[in-house]
Amino acid sequence: MGEGEIRKRLFGTNGVRGIVGQDMNPELVLRIGAALGSMRRGRIAVGRDTRTSGAALASALQAGVMASGSDVVDLGILPTPALQYIVRGRFIAGAMVTASHNPPEYNGVKIIDTDGTEMGDREVIQLEDRLFSHQFELAPWNRVGRQTFAPNLVEEYLAAVPGHFASGTGEGLTVVVDPGSGAGARTTPEILTRMGCRVHTLNATLDGTFPNRAPEPSAEGLEPLAQMVKATHAALGLAHDGDADRTVFVDEKGRYIEENREFALIARSMCREMKGVVVAPVSTSRIIEEVAGESGCSVDYTAVGSIYVARRMMDLIAGGTPVVMGGEGNGGLIYPGHQFCRDGALTAAKMVSLLALSGTPLSEMADSLPRYHMIKEKIRTGDARHLVAGLIERFRSEKPDLTDGMRLNRDDSWALIRASGTEPLVRITVESRRENEAGDLLGEIRDAIRGIAGSRSDPEIP
């Protein structure tokens, strides 16, 4: 678990989110803006995704920042990683109005630090303290902040991503891009076109109602993408979540590439280019260890959350340890040569480059990866932390990893049990090379939970 996470009252590992008109409203966002502007005096960049509530909430956030005396630069609609790239070294802070992969009725706010990473726990707790105690340093009438508009700054990001690759890298490749009506529609098709790809799109109209699929990419929701890939004889198809910090793929046969396998494909390629460490949360498949080990690289594990991965990468590099890349098994990958945050467009560009250089179809590369079987389950309980503590005691003889919740590591299988930070439930992930072993381990954990619960109906065990 990340430092300070327990003490955070409002923000999770990816900002604060809620249903608009209920627990997410302009009054709350106004106070977030005032707290941020009071903490960080200077110019603050604000962006948003395509959600219908985005303009109202972004306006409220900017009003709070300006009321504190800080200036606002409105970047308009753009992906979260584009905002982060623009903030880095140019602004004192940034704020992104987004609920990422959540349904359209949700929205939220991510706070970005001056280095382009999501604000760390200590600073977020300070912001929350100001928020809840109304400690806002509001400016007098003649010192309120100013608002300027700079949607053109996204050009810096549009140039930076293809700039990591040789000119014409994507020539001869046909790609289908599905931004899901989200912010990636403004950037990814243009980036891949600049790389030389022939780009087809669907769901590329900015629409915060997300009319054709949910903001969360899934195998079922991407069936139209798979069909279009096959119809156009494309080399691959790719899809983003609502704010385009994640990317998932379908191969030329229209098959969905599970996100841990996506991570493994790119990690295998990058580990062949340099030796070092791959950083990933404890929820990541062991396939990453296996492909990294092929080239003499290793994996360093962190708590679950991209900010913890990014900060660990930065710490390792500062200490002289070479870091190849980082990421999560959800399509959110981080490239230290670009920036320390999940970047969906660069992930798309990396996969295009990998295909172009290898000359091997994506389906063949995916099929060459080791096979693992992963099962994920949620158990509802009113006392998730007590349940996890009981499991730690139950399996203490196995010396579980307590980086985030409890991870059991066995020779051919592993399991992660951790309390949700946003819901009254425990998340369980088990993985093994053999499907029956994964099921057996899950059954063992369920039995242990029943023993801890005794005769109570809580938790709800499937």
N, C-alpha and C positions, 0 to 999 in steps of 0.2 A: 504493500500500500504506500502511496506517495506521502511524503512528509507533509503534515498539516491537513491531510484529506479529511480526517475525522472531524476536525474543527470547522470545516467549511459548512456554512448553514444554507447557502443558496446555490452557489456555483458547484458544478460537478467537474469531472476531468475535461469536459469539452464545453465549458461555459454554463449559462443558465438557460433553461428551456421550459416552455409550458404552453398550455392551450390559450390562444388569444381570446381575450375577453373574460378569462377566468383568472388563472395564476400568472398570465403574461399580459401586461397592459401598459399603455403609455405612461401612467404615473410611476410605475416601477422603473421603466426604462429611463424616464427623466431623472430619477434619483441615481440610477447607475451612472448616467452621464455626468451629473453634478459631482458624484463621488470620484469618478475618474479624473475630471477636470481639476478637482481640488487636490488630487494626489500628484498629477503630472501636469505641471504648468508648461504650456507651449502649444505647438501645433499637433492636433490629433486627427488622424484620418479615419473616415467612416465609410463603410461599404455595406452592401446588402445583397441577398439573393433575390429570387423572383417572387417570393411569397406575397400574397395580396395584402398582408398587413405590414409589409416591409417599409413602405414609404412613411406610414404613420409612426411606426416605432423608431425608424431612423431619424425622423424629424424630432421626436421627443428626446432621443438620446443627444442629438446635436444641440437642442435647446438647453439641456442640462449642462453640457460641456461649456457652451458659450456663457451661460449664467455664472459659471465659476470664474470666468475671465480668460479661459483658454480658447484658442482659435480652432475652427473646424475646417477640414478640407473634405468635401463630399465627393467620393469617387464613383458614386452611382452603383449600378449593378455589375458585379464582377465576382469571380470565384474567391473563396477564402485564401488560397495560396497566392493569388495575384495581389490581394490586399497585403498579405504578409510580406511579399517580395518588395512591394512599394514602400511599406512602412520602414523596413530595415535601414537604419542609418539616416533616414530622411525625416522621420517624425518621432516625437517623444513617446507616442503610443498610437494604437489603433483600436477600432471596435468594429466588429462584423455582426450585422443583424441577420441571423440565420438560425434555422433549426436543422440544418444538414440533411440527414436522411429521414427525419420524422415526417408524419403525415402533414397535409397542407394546413390543417387547423392549428398547428404548432408554430411558434417562432421563438427566438432567443437571442442572446448576445454572447459573443466571444470577445474577450479582451486580449489584445495583442501588445506585447512589450516592444520596446524600441529596437530590439535585435531581431524582430520578426517572429519570434516564438510566442506561443500562448503564454500569458502571464502566469508566473509561478505561484504555488500555493501561499507562500508567505505574503506576497503582495496582494493576492486575491482576498486573503483574510483581512488585511488592512482595509481594502476597499469595502468589504462587507461590514466591517466595524463602522466605517463612516456612513454607509448606507442605512444601517439599522438604528444608529444613534443620531442621524440627521446632522452629522458634522460636515456641513458643506461650507466652503469658504466662498460665499457669493460675492461677486464684484459689484461695485457701485455703477450707476448708470453710464458713466463716462469711461469705464474700463471693461465692459462686457466684451466677450470674444467676438471675432468676426467669422463669417461663413464665406467660403469660396468653393467653386465647383471645378473639379479637375478630372472628368471622366476620361480624358485623353491620356492620363498617366498609365492606363492599362497597356499602352503601347510598349512600355519598358518590359513588362512581363511577356508580351507577345514576341518581342525580339530576343529575350533572354533564354527562353526554353529551347527553341531551335538552334540557338547559338552554341549549345553544348555538343552539336553534332556536325559532321562534315556536310558541306553544301550538297544538296541533292540526295541525301541519305535515303529518303523514301521514294525515290523515282522508280516507277514500275509497280508500285504497290497500291492496290485499291483497299480503302479502309471505310468502314461504316461507323459513324459516330452517333450515339444516342445520348444527348445531354439530359434527357428526361424533362425538358422544358425548364431546366434550371440554368444557373449562372454560367455553366461551362459552354453553353451555346455561344457565348460571346468570344470564346477564346480557343477551345480545342480544335474546331474545324479549321480555323485560320492558321493555327500553329502547324498542324499536320500538312496543310496546303503549302505553307512556306518550306516545309521539309521535302516537298516534291511529291507527296502522295496525291492520288486521286481520291477525293473525299465525297462520300455520300452521307447524308444526314437524315435522321428522323427524330421527331420530338425536339426540334431545334428552334422552335418559336418560344420566346420568353413568356411563360404563363404560370403564374403562382397558384393556379388551381390544379396543376399537374394532371391534365385531363386524360392522358393515355396510359400512364403507369405511375406507380408510387415513386416518391423520391428515393426510396431504398431500392437499389438494383437487386433483382432476384432472378433465379433461373426461369421461373414461371413468367415474371413480368417482362423478360427480355426475349420471349418467343418471337415477337415481330422483328426484333433485331437479328435473331438467328435466321429467320426466313429471308430477310433482305441481304444478309451476308451471302447466303447460298444463291439467291437470285442474281446478284451482281458479280458472283465469282470473286468476292473480296478475299484478301489474305487474312483478315480478322475483323471482328466488330468489337466495339468498346462502349461502355456506358458509365456515366457518372452518377453520384448522388446529387442532392440539391445544390450544394455549394462547391462541388467539383474538387474536393480534396481527396477523393477516392476514385479508383477506376477498377472496373471488372471487365473481363474479356469473354468473347466466344470465339472458337477457332473457325477455320475455313469450312468445317463441316456443320457449323451451327451449334457446336457443343459448348456448354458453359464451363469455364475454367474455374474450379473452386479457388477461393482467394488465397489460401495457404499455398496452393500449387502455383498460382501466379507469382507469389512472393518467391517461391523456390526457383522458378525459372529465371527471374531477374537476378536473384542472389547468386545463382550458379554462374551466370554470365559475368557478373561483376567480380566475383571471387576469382575467376580465371584471369582477370585483368590486374588485380592487385591482392596482396595478402594483408589480412587484418581481421577485424572483428565485425560481425553482424550483430546489431542490437535489436532485441525484440522483447515484447512482454511475455510473461509466463504462460499466457493463454495460447501461445503459438505452437503449431505442429512441429514435431521432431523432424519432419522432412527438411526443415531449415538447417538443423544440425548436420544432417547427412550430406546435403549438397554443399554446405560450406566446408565440411571436412574433406570433401573430395579434392579441394585445392589447398588444404592446409590452413583454412580459416576456422575461426571459432565463433560461438554465439554467446553473447552477454545478455542475461535476462533482467528485465525491470518489472515494476508494477504495471498493471494494465492501464493504458492511456498514452496517447501519442506524445503528450508533453513530457512524460517520464522517459520515453524513448529518446526524444530529442535532447533533453537535458543530459542524459547519460552519454549520448554521442558527443556532445560538446565537452563534457568533463573528461572523457577518454582522450579526445584529441588534444585538449589543453595539457593533459599529462604525458603526451608523447606517444600514445597508442594509436596506430592507424585504424581508422574506421571505414569499412567498405560501404555500408549503407545501414539503414534501420527501417523498421516498419512493423505493421500489425497484419494479422491474418484476415483482414477485412477489405483489402484493396488499398489501404492507406500506407504508402511507401515514402521514405524520406531519403534524400540524396545529399550528403554533406557538401559536395562540390557545388550545389545549387543553393539550397537553404535548409534550415533545420525545422521543417514542418512537412506534413503530408502534402503531396503535390500530384493531383490527378493528371494534369496535362503532361508533366514530365514522365510519369509512369507510362502514359500512352506513347510518348515519343521514344522512351527506352524500349518498349516492346517492338515498335516499328523498326528501330535500329537493330535490335536483336534478330528480327526476321530478315532484314536486308543483308546483314553481314553473314548470317549462317546459311541462307539459301534453303533452309529446312522449313517445311510447313509447321505452323503452330501446333497442329494436332500431333505430329510426330514428336516434337519437343516435349509436349505435355505427357504423352504416353511413355516417354523414356524416364520419367521421374519415378522414384520409389513409391510404393503404395502403402498408405496408412488408412486406418478406419477411425473416424472421429464421431463421437456422439455428444450432443449438447442437450441439456435438460434444465428446466427451471422448477424449483420447489418453493411454493409460497409458504411463508412463515412470518409470524409477528415478531420473532426474535432471531433474526438472521445471524447476528454476531454471536449470540449464545450458542447457536447451532454449530457455527464454524469452530468456535472455541472447544466445543465438545468433541468434534471430529479431530481436532489437533491433538487432544488428550488421548483419544482412542487409537490414533496411529502414531503416537509419539515414538515408539520403538523403531519406526522406519525413518526417523529424523526428517520429517517433511520440510520442504522449502516454504518459508513463511514470508516471502517477498510481498505477496498480495494474497490474502486468504491462506489457503493451504494447498500446496502442490505435492502429491506423492510421485516419486520417481522410481519406477521399477525397471528391470532389465528390458522388457519388451513392451511396456505400457506406462502410461502416466495418467494422473487425474488432477484437475484443479477445481477446488471448491471455494467460492468467494461470495461474500455478501454483496448484493447490488447496492450501488450508491444512490439510486433513484427510486427503487421500488422495494416493497416488503417481500423479498425473495432471495433465495440462494441460487447462484448459477453454478452448474456442474458441467465440466468438460472432461471427457475421457477419450483416450486415443491408444491404439495398439496397431501393430502390424497385422494382426489377425482379428477379424470381426467378432468372433466368439469371445476372445479375450477382452475386448473392449466392453462387450455386454456383461461378462462376468464381473469385471471391475466395477461397472456401474451398479450391478446388483449388490455387490459387497458394500458399496457406499450407502445405498438405500437401506440395507439391513442395519448398518451402523447408525443411520439417522433415526430409524425406528427405535433402536435401543436407547438413544439419547432422549427421544421424545416420550418414551414410556407409553402410557395409555392415552395421552392427549391426541386429539384429532389434528392439532397443529403440530408439525407442518403437514401440508397436503402432498403426500408422496404418490406419484403415479403408480 
